[in-house]
Each structure stands twice: as structure tokens, then as C-alpha cells.
Amino acid sequence: MRERFAGAEDPEAQGELAAEALGHVERQLQLARERRRRLDGVEGKLWAKRNRLERFLIETRGADWWRARRGVR
């Protein structure tokens, strides 16, 4: 499409190509937003799982284990 746009000398043809390109870009933005939404969901679930595991380990191994893991003195 870029090559067609660059090769087109007629402003009307360029306008048509630009309108077509805009549709493609808007679709890509929509897809990117959807992917980000899904990744945010996955990240949220992973954080919740991590927090549950840390709480369990703190309860079973103690706060000293957690501090040592974090490098806190």
C-alpha cells in the first residue's frame, strides 16, 4: 500500500489509499487494545497467584524466609 501511495501522482488516488490505510491502522489499534486487555487479565491473575503463594510460604516458613528471599534485613 505504501508503494502504491508513493507511486500515485493523482491526489484522488492518494486520498483513497490513505482512507484504506486508515482503516487498517484503526483495526490494528483495536487488536492491540484487545491484546493489552487480555495481557492485563493474565498479569492480574499471576499477581494474585504469586501473592497467595507468598502468603502460604510466609505462614509455613515464617517471615524470616520472606525477608531473606527479598533481601530485607
Chimera marker file (.cmm) of the C-alpha trace (Angstrom):
<marker_set name="trace">
<marker id="1" x="0.000" y="0.000" z="0.000" r="1" g="1" b="0" radius="0.5"/>
<marker id="2" x="2.902" y="2.351" z="0.754" r="1" g="1" b="0" radius="0.5"/>
<marker id="3" x="4.387" y="1.688" z="-2.645" r="1" g="1" b="0" radius="0.5"/>
<marker id="4" x="1.044" y="2.305" z="-4.317" r="1" g="1" b="0" radius="0.5"/>
<marker id="5" x="0.654" y="5.559" z="-2.378" r="1" g="1" b="0" radius="0.5"/>
<marker id="6" x="4.189" y="6.700" z="-3.220" r="1" g="1" b="0" radius="0.5"/>
<marker id="7" x="3.704" y="5.806" z="-6.873" r="1" g="1" b="0" radius="0.5"/>
<marker id="8" x="0.341" y="7.520" z="-7.175" r="1" g="1" b="0" radius="0.5"/>
<marker id="9" x="0.527" y="11.007" z="-8.561" r="1" g="1" b="0" radius="0.5"/>
<marker id="10" x="-3.194" y="11.666" z="-8.524" r="1" g="1" b="0" radius="0.5"/>
<marker id="11" x="-4.301" y="13.266" z="-5.235" r="1" g="1" b="0" radius="0.5"/>
<marker id="12" x="-7.660" y="11.488" z="-5.507" r="1" g="1" b="0" radius="0.5"/>
<marker id="13" x="-5.931" y="8.101" z="-5.751" r="1" g="1" b="0" radius="0.5"/>
<marker id="14" x="-3.674" y="9.008" z="-2.832" r="1" g="1" b="0" radius="0.5"/>
<marker id="15" x="-6.734" y="10.018" z="-0.823" r="1" g="1" b="0" radius="0.5"/>
<marker id="16" x="-8.379" y="6.655" z="-1.495" r="1" g="1" b="0" radius="0.5"/>
<marker id="17" x="-5.227" y="4.804" z="-0.473" r="1" g="1" b="0" radius="0.5"/>
<marker id="18" x="-4.879" y="6.940" z="2.658" r="1" g="1" b="0" radius="0.5"/>
<marker id="19" x="-8.501" y="6.195" z="3.629" r="1" g="1" b="0" radius="0.5"/>
<marker id="20" x="-7.870" y="2.483" z="3.121" r="1" g="1" b="0" radius="0.5"/>
<marker id="21" x="-4.667" y="2.675" z="5.168" r="1" g="1" b="0" radius="0.5"/>
<marker id="22" x="-6.521" y="4.473" z="7.953" r="1" g="1" b="0" radius="0.5"/>
<marker id="23" x="-8.963" y="1.584" z="8.172" r="1" g="1" b="0" radius="0.5"/>
<marker id="24" x="-6.064" y="-0.858" z="8.506" r="1" g="1" b="0" radius="0.5"/>
<marker id="25" x="-4.376" y="1.216" z="11.208" r="1" g="1" b="0" radius="0.5"/>
<marker id="26" x="-7.618" y="1.541" z="13.169" r="1" g="1" b="0" radius="0.5"/>
<marker id="27" x="-8.076" y="-2.247" z="13.029" r="1" g="1" b="0" radius="0.5"/>
<marker id="28" x="-4.506" y="-2.756" z="14.255" r="1" g="1" b="0" radius="0.5"/>
<marker id="29" x="-5.152" y="-0.378" z="17.152" r="1" g="1" b="0" radius="0.5"/>
<marker id="30" x="-8.300" y="-2.290" z="18.040" r="1" g="1" b="0" radius="0.5"/>
<marker id="31" x="-6.376" y="-5.572" z="18.011" r="1" g="1" b="0" radius="0.5"/>
<marker id="32" x="-3.581" y="-4.069" z="20.130" r="1" g="1" b="0" radius="0.5"/>
<marker id="33" x="-6.092" y="-2.815" z="22.714" r="1" g="1" b="0" radius="0.5"/>
<marker id="34" x="-7.697" y="-6.260" z="22.876" r="1" g="1" b="0" radius="0.5"/>
<marker id="35" x="-4.313" y="-7.951" z="23.313" r="1" g="1" b="0" radius="0.5"/>
<marker id="36" x="-3.383" y="-5.476" z="26.050" r="1" g="1" b="0" radius="0.5"/>
<marker id="37" x="-6.698" y="-6.140" z="27.826" r="1" g="1" b="0" radius="0.5"/>
<marker id="38" x="-6.069" y="-9.885" z="27.727" r="1" g="1" b="0" radius="0.5"/>
<marker id="39" x="-2.487" y="-9.496" z="28.922" r="1" g="1" b="0" radius="0.5"/>
<marker id="40" x="-3.638" y="-7.251" z="31.758" r="1" g="1" b="0" radius="0.5"/>
<marker id="41" x="-6.050" y="-10.014" z="32.775" r="1" g="1" b="0" radius="0.5"/>
<marker id="42" x="-3.319" y="-12.637" z="32.684" r="1" g="1" b="0" radius="0.5"/>
<marker id="43" x="-0.978" y="-10.390" z="34.659" r="1" g="1" b="0" radius="0.5"/>
<marker id="44" x="-3.639" y="-9.770" z="37.298" r="1" g="1" b="0" radius="0.5"/>
<marker id="45" x="-4.225" y="-13.500" z="37.728" r="1" g="1" b="0" radius="0.5"/>
<marker id="46" x="-0.491" y="-14.149" z="38.009" r="1" g="1" b="0" radius="0.5"/>
<marker id="47" x="-0.086" y="-11.435" z="40.661" r="1" g="1" b="0" radius="0.5"/>
<marker id="48" x="-2.968" y="-12.938" z="42.651" r="1" g="1" b="0" radius="0.5"/>
<marker id="49" x="-1.407" y="-16.403" z="42.408" r="1" g="1" b="0" radius="0.5"/>
<marker id="50" x="2.001" y="-15.064" z="43.428" r="1" g="1" b="0" radius="0.5"/>
<marker id="51" x="0.508" y="-13.268" z="46.418" r="1" g="1" b="0" radius="0.5"/>
<marker id="52" x="-1.355" y="-16.408" z="47.554" r="1" g="1" b="0" radius="0.5"/>
<marker id="53" x="1.844" y="-18.457" z="47.286" r="1" g="1" b="0" radius="0.5"/>
<marker id="54" x="3.863" y="-15.872" z="49.202" r="1" g="1" b="0" radius="0.5"/>
<marker id="55" x="1.231" y="-15.717" z="51.970" r="1" g="1" b="0" radius="0.5"/>
<marker id="56" x="1.260" y="-19.516" z="52.211" r="1" g="1" b="0" radius="0.5"/>
<marker id="57" x="5.047" y="-19.627" z="52.377" r="1" g="1" b="0" radius="0.5"/>
<marker id="58" x="5.179" y="-16.854" z="54.970" r="1" g="1" b="0" radius="0.5"/>
<marker id="59" x="2.673" y="-18.787" z="57.079" r="1" g="1" b="0" radius="0.5"/>
<marker id="60" x="4.540" y="-22.086" z="56.726" r="1" g="1" b="0" radius="0.5"/>
<marker id="61" x="8.166" y="-20.905" z="56.626" r="1" g="1" b="0" radius="0.5"/>
<marker id="62" x="7.908" y="-17.665" z="58.555" r="1" g="1" b="0" radius="0.5"/>
<marker id="63" x="8.543" y="-14.016" z="57.929" r="1" g="1" b="0" radius="0.5"/>
<marker id="64" x="12.323" y="-14.602" z="58.109" r="1" g="1" b="0" radius="0.5"/>
<marker id="65" x="12.078" y="-16.733" z="54.969" r="1" g="1" b="0" radius="0.5"/>
<marker id="66" x="10.267" y="-13.906" z="53.199" r="1" g="1" b="0" radius="0.5"/>
<marker id="67" x="12.741" y="-11.275" z="54.348" r="1" g="1" b="0" radius="0.5"/>
<marker id="68" x="15.683" y="-13.461" z="53.251" r="1" g="1" b="0" radius="0.5"/>
<marker id="69" x="14.045" y="-14.011" z="49.858" r="1" g="1" b="0" radius="0.5"/>
<marker id="70" x="13.537" y="-10.268" z="49.442" r="1" g="1" b="0" radius="0.5"/>
<marker id="71" x="16.985" y="-9.415" z="50.722" r="1" g="1" b="0" radius="0.5"/>
<marker id="72" x="15.483" y="-7.419" z="53.602" r="1" g="1" b="0" radius="0.5"/>
<marker id="73" x="17.461" y="-7.391" z="56.821" r="1" g="1" b="0" radius="0.5"/>
<link id1="1" id2="2" r="1" g="1" b="0" radius="0.2"/>
<link id1="2" id2="3" r="1" g="1" b="0" radius="0.2"/>
<link id1="3" id2="4" r="1" g="1" b="0" radius="0.2"/>
<link id1="4" id2="5" r="1" g="1" b="0" radius="0.2"/>
<link id1="5" id2="6" r="1" g="1" b="0" radius="0.2"/>
<link id1="6" id2="7" r="1" g="1" b="0" radius="0.2"/>
<link id1="7" id2="8" r="1" g="1" b="0" radius="0.2"/>
<link id1="8" id2="9" r="1" g="1" b="0" radius="0.2"/>
<link id1="9" id2="10" r="1" g="1" b="0" radius="0.2"/>
<link id1="10" id2="11" r="1" g="1" b="0" radius="0.2"/>
<link id1="11" id2="12" r="1" g="1" b="0" radius="0.2"/>
<link id1="12" id2="13" r="1" g="1" b="0" radius="0.2"/>
<link id1="13" id2="14" r="1" g="1" b="0" radius="0.2"/>
<link id1="14" id2="15" r="1" g="1" b="0" radius="0.2"/>
<link id1="15" id2="16" r="1" g="1" b="0" radius="0.2"/>
<link id1="16" id2="17" r="1" g="1" b="0" radius="0.2"/>
<link id1="17" id2="18" r="1" g="1" b="0" radius="0.2"/>
<link id1="18" id2="19" r="1" g="1" b="0" radius="0.2"/>
<link id1="19" id2="20" r="1" g="1" b="0" radius="0.2"/>
<link id1="20" id2="21" r="1" g="1" b="0" radius="0.2"/>
<link id1="21" id2="22" r="1" g="1" b="0" radius="0.2"/>
<link id1="22" id2="23" r="1" g="1" b="0" radius="0.2"/>
<link id1="23" id2="24" r="1" g="1" b="0" radius="0.2"/>
<link id1="24" id2="25" r="1" g="1" b="0" radius="0.2"/>
<link id1="25" id2="26" r="1" g="1" b="0" radius="0.2"/>
<link id1="26" id2="27" r="1" g="1" b="0" radius="0.2"/>
<link id1="27" id2="28" r="1" g="1" b="0" radius="0.2"/>
<link id1="28" id2="29" r="1" g="1" b="0" radius="0.2"/>
<link id1="29" id2="30" r="1" g="1" b="0" radius="0.2"/>
<link id1="30" id2="31" r="1" g="1" b="0" radius="0.2"/>
<link id1="31" id2="32" r="1" g="1" b="0" radius="0.2"/>
<link id1="32" id2="33" r="1" g="1" b="0" radius="0.2"/>
<link id1="33" id2="34" r="1" g="1" b="0" radius="0.2"/>
<link id1="34" id2="35" r="1" g="1" b="0" radius="0.2"/>
<link id1="35" id2="36" r="1" g="1" b="0" radius="0.2"/>
<link id1="36" id2="37" r="1" g="1" b="0" radius="0.2"/>
<link id1="37" id2="38" r="1" g="1" b="0" radius="0.2"/>
<link id1="38" id2="39" r="1" g="1" b="0" radius="0.2"/>
<link id1="39" id2="40" r="1" g="1" b="0" radius="0.2"/>
<link id1="40" id2="41" r="1" g="1" b="0" radius="0.2"/>
<link id1="41" id2="42" r="1" g="1" b="0" radius="0.2"/>
<link id1="42" id2="43" r="1" g="1" b="0" radius="0.2"/>
<link id1="43" id2="44" r="1" g="1" b="0" radius="0.2"/>
<link id1="44" id2="45" r="1" g="1" b="0" radius="0.2"/>
<link id1="45" id2="46" r="1" g="1" b="0" radius="0.2"/>
<link id1="46" id2="47" r="1" g="1" b="0" radius="0.2"/>
<link id1="47" id2="48" r="1" g="1" b="0" radius="0.2"/>
<link id1="48" id2="49" r="1" g="1" b="0" radius="0.2"/>
<link id1="49" id2="50" r="1" g="1" b="0" radius="0.2"/>
<link id1="50" id2="51" r="1" g="1" b="0" radius="0.2"/>
<link id1="51" id2="52" r="1" g="1" b="0" radius="0.2"/>
<link id1="52" id2="53" r="1" g="1" b="0" radius="0.2"/>
<link id1="53" id2="54" r="1" g="1" b="0" radius="0.2"/>
<link id1="54" id2="55" r="1" g="1" b="0" radius="0.2"/>
<link id1="55" id2="56" r="1" g="1" b="0" radius="0.2"/>
<link id1="56" id2="57" r="1" g="1" b="0" radius="0.2"/>
<link id1="57" id2="58" r="1" g="1" b="0" radius="0.2"/>
<link id1="58" id2="59" r="1" g="1" b="0" radius="0.2"/>
<link id1="59" id2="60" r="1" g="1" b="0" radius="0.2"/>
<link id1="60" id2="61" r="1" g="1" b="0" radius="0.2"/>
<link id1="61" id2="62" r="1" g="1" b="0" radius="0.2"/>
<link id1="62" id2="63" r="1" g="1" b="0" radius="0.2"/>
<link id1="63" id2="64" r="1" g="1" b="0" radius="0.2"/>
<link id1="64" id2="65" r="1" g="1" b="0" radius="0.2"/>
<link id1="65" id2="66" r="1" g="1" b="0" radius="0.2"/>
<link id1="66" id2="67" r="1" g="1" b="0" radius="0.2"/>
<link id1="67" id2="68" r="1" g="1" b="0" radius="0.2"/>
<link id1="68" id2="69" r="1" g="1" b="0" radius="0.2"/>
<link id1="69" id2="70" r="1" g="1" b="0" radius="0.2"/>
<link id1="70" id2="71" r="1" g="1" b="0" radius="0.2"/>
<link id1="71" id2="72" r="1" g="1" b="0" radius="0.2"/>
<link id1="72" id2="73" r="1" g="1" b="0" radius="0.2"/>
</marker_set>
